[in-house]
Amino acid sequence: MLGKLFKIMRENGRILIVFFGMRIKFKNPLVSQLGDCCCIGDLQKLLDNRTRFPHPIGIVVTKDVVIGKDCAIYQNVTIDAKYFAKDKPPILGDNVRIYANACIIGDIKIGNNAVIAAGAVVLEDVPPNAVVAGNPAKIIGYQQS
């Protein structure tokens, strides 16, 4: 029964999902997942900077956000400037890791190698190598450089 309602296959080099008769085609699985279930203003720029999306669902990154190289953004993360900073976007350094359900909002800077813990709400600058957690986020430690 399930085989008639849901199928995953390849068609002309693309992944094809048939779900209750609806055909969904993907050119590249990662990019398509991001495009279909995330709101990312400039996805190509992030991919060019080697940004990783280990669990690409529910991610919101507005188009003017600056993200450094080699960052990792997990599921349900929001990085936005709206309502808090008169549209000035957050700026993230290189090698920043942002874990599930974190929010980075406003005109703030996240230093290189910082770690944003799951569920953190970051409303202030984070220094390099800092680990922040909580709501509002506070520094709970530093990584070894």
Backbone torsions as a table, in degrees:
resi	resn	phi	psi	omega
1	MET	NA	-46.8	-178.3
2	LEU	-62.4	-35.3	179.7
3	GLY	-59.3	-28.2	178.8
4	LYS	-81.6	-25.4	-178.0
5	LEU	-92.6	-27.7	-173.7
6	PHE	-143.6	126.5	177.7
7	LYS	-141.5	145.8	170.8
8	ILE	-122.9	127.7	-178.3
9	MET	-151.8	177.2	174.6
10	ARG	-107.3	142.8	176.9
11	GLU	-145.9	116.4	-179.0
12	ASN	54.1	43.2	177.6
13	GLY	77.6	6.9	179.8
14	ARG	-116.4	153.9	173.4
15	ILE	-80.8	134.4	-179.9
16	LEU	-124.1	127.2	174.5
17	ILE	-113.8	128.4	174.4
18	VAL	-109.4	117.0	-175.6
19	PHE	-127.3	110.5	-176.5
20	PHE	50.3	42.2	177.0
21	GLY	85.6	-10.8	179.5
22	MET	-87.9	130.5	-177.6
23	ARG	-98.7	124.1	178.7
24	ILE	-119.5	119.1	-178.6
25	LYS	-105.7	141.4	176.6
26	PHE	-122.0	131.1	174.0
27	LYS	-78.2	-50.1	179.9
28	ASN	-130.9	121.4	-173.7
29	PRO	-53.8	-44.3	-177.8
30	LEU	-66.0	-50.4	-177.5
31	VAL	-65.0	-39.9	-179.4
32	SER	-66.2	-41.6	177.2
33	GLN	-59.2	-45.2	-179.2
34	LEU	-64.5	-43.2	-178.6
35	GLY	-67.6	-29.8	-176.1
36	ASP	-89.8	-23.9	-174.7
37	CYS	-133.9	18.0	177.6
38	CYS	-138.0	164.6	177.1
39	CYS	-123.7	95.0	-176.2
40	ILE	-122.2	120.1	-173.9
41	GLY	-61.9	-45.7	-178.2
42	ASP	-134.5	75.8	-176.6
43	LEU	-60.5	-40.5	-176.7
44	GLN	-62.2	-41.1	178.6
45	LYS	-61.1	-41.1	178.8
46	LEU	-65.9	-42.4	178.6
47	LEU	-65.5	-36.4	176.7
48	ASP	-63.5	-31.6	178.3
49	ASN	-85.5	8.7	179.0
50	ARG	63.4	33.7	174.8
51	THR	-69.3	133.9	179.9
52	ARG	-104.3	143.9	177.1
53	PHE	-126.4	81.5	-175.0
54	PRO	-59.6	-32.6	178.7
55	HIS	-134.1	82.4	-168.3
56	PRO	-80.4	80.4	174.5
57	ILE	-147.3	138.1	174.7
58	GLY	69.7	21.9	-177.5
59	ILE	-90.0	133.2	177.6
60	VAL	-123.5	119.2	176.1
61	VAL	-133.7	113.4	-179.4
62	THR	-71.1	158.8	-166.8
63	LYS	-66.2	-25.9	-176.8
64	ASP	-92.2	-1.4	178.6
65	VAL	-62.9	137.3	178.6
66	VAL	-102.8	120.8	-179.9
67	ILE	-124.2	126.6	-179.1
68	GLY	-69.3	-170.8	-177.0
69	LYS	-82.4	150.6	172.1
70	ASP	60.8	34.6	177.2
71	CYS	-86.7	159.6	176.0
72	ALA	-126.9	129.5	-179.1
73	ILE	-124.1	118.9	-177.7
74	TYR	-90.8	-175.6	-171.5
75	GLN	-65.1	149.0	173.2
76	ASN	59.1	34.5	177.2
77	VAL	-93.4	141.3	174.8
78	THR	-121.4	127.1	175.0
79	ILE	-126.3	110.2	-167.6
80	ASP	-150.6	160.3	177.1
81	ALA	-116.1	-14.6	-173.1
82	LYS	-55.8	144.7	172.0
83	TYR	71.9	-19.0	-174.2
84	PHE	-110.4	-31.8	-169.5
85	ALA	-133.0	29.3	179.9
86	LYS	49.1	45.9	175.6
87	ASP	68.5	16.5	170.0
88	LYS	-83.2	126.6	-173.6
89	PRO	-84.7	157.5	171.5
90	PRO	-65.2	153.2	176.7
91	ILE	-123.2	121.6	179.7
92	LEU	-109.0	137.1	177.9
93	GLY	-76.8	-167.2	-179.7
94	ASP	-80.1	150.3	172.9
95	ASN	58.9	34.6	177.1
96	VAL	-84.8	137.3	175.8
97	ARG	-114.1	127.9	-178.7
98	ILE	-122.3	113.6	-174.6
99	TYR	-88.8	173.1	-169.5
100	ALA	-49.5	139.2	172.1
101	ASN	66.1	16.6	177.7
102	ALA	-81.4	152.5	176.3
103	CYS	-127.0	130.7	175.2
104	ILE	-121.4	112.3	-170.0
105	ILE	-132.6	130.0	171.9
106	GLY	108.6	-175.7	-178.1
107	ASP	-81.8	77.9	-177.2
108	ILE	-131.5	163.4	178.6
109	LYS	-121.8	133.0	176.0
110	ILE	-109.2	121.0	-175.9
111	GLY	-71.1	164.9	178.0
112	ASN	-56.8	144.4	175.6
113	ASN	62.9	17.0	178.4
114	ALA	-74.6	155.1	176.6
115	VAL	-123.9	125.7	176.5
116	ILE	-104.8	115.3	-175.3
117	ALA	-70.0	161.6	178.7
118	ALA	-58.1	133.8	176.4
119	GLY	78.4	2.1	-178.7
120	ALA	-70.2	145.1	173.8
121	VAL	-116.6	103.9	-173.1
122	VAL	-96.2	117.9	-178.8
123	LEU	-122.5	-2.4	-179.7
124	GLU	-132.4	163.0	179.2
125	ASP	-56.7	147.7	177.1
126	VAL	-121.0	123.7	-178.9
127	PRO	-71.5	163.8	177.9
128	PRO	-57.5	143.9	176.8
129	ASN	67.5	5.3	-179.2
130	ALA	-79.2	151.2	172.3
131	VAL	-114.7	121.8	-178.8
132	VAL	-118.7	149.3	179.1
133	ALA	-152.7	160.0	173.8
134	GLY	101.5	178.1	-179.7
135	ASN	-136.7	103.2	-1.7
136	PRO	-73.3	155.7	-175.4
137	ALA	-66.1	137.7	175.7
138	LYS	-128.5	153.6	177.4
139	ILE	-71.0	125.9	178.1
140	ILE	-111.6	-3.2	179.1
141	GLY	169.6	-178.6	177.6
142	TYR	-132.5	145.7	175.1
143	GLN	-82.9	155.3	172.5
144	GLN	-71.2	137.4	-179.3
145	SER	-76.1	NA	NA
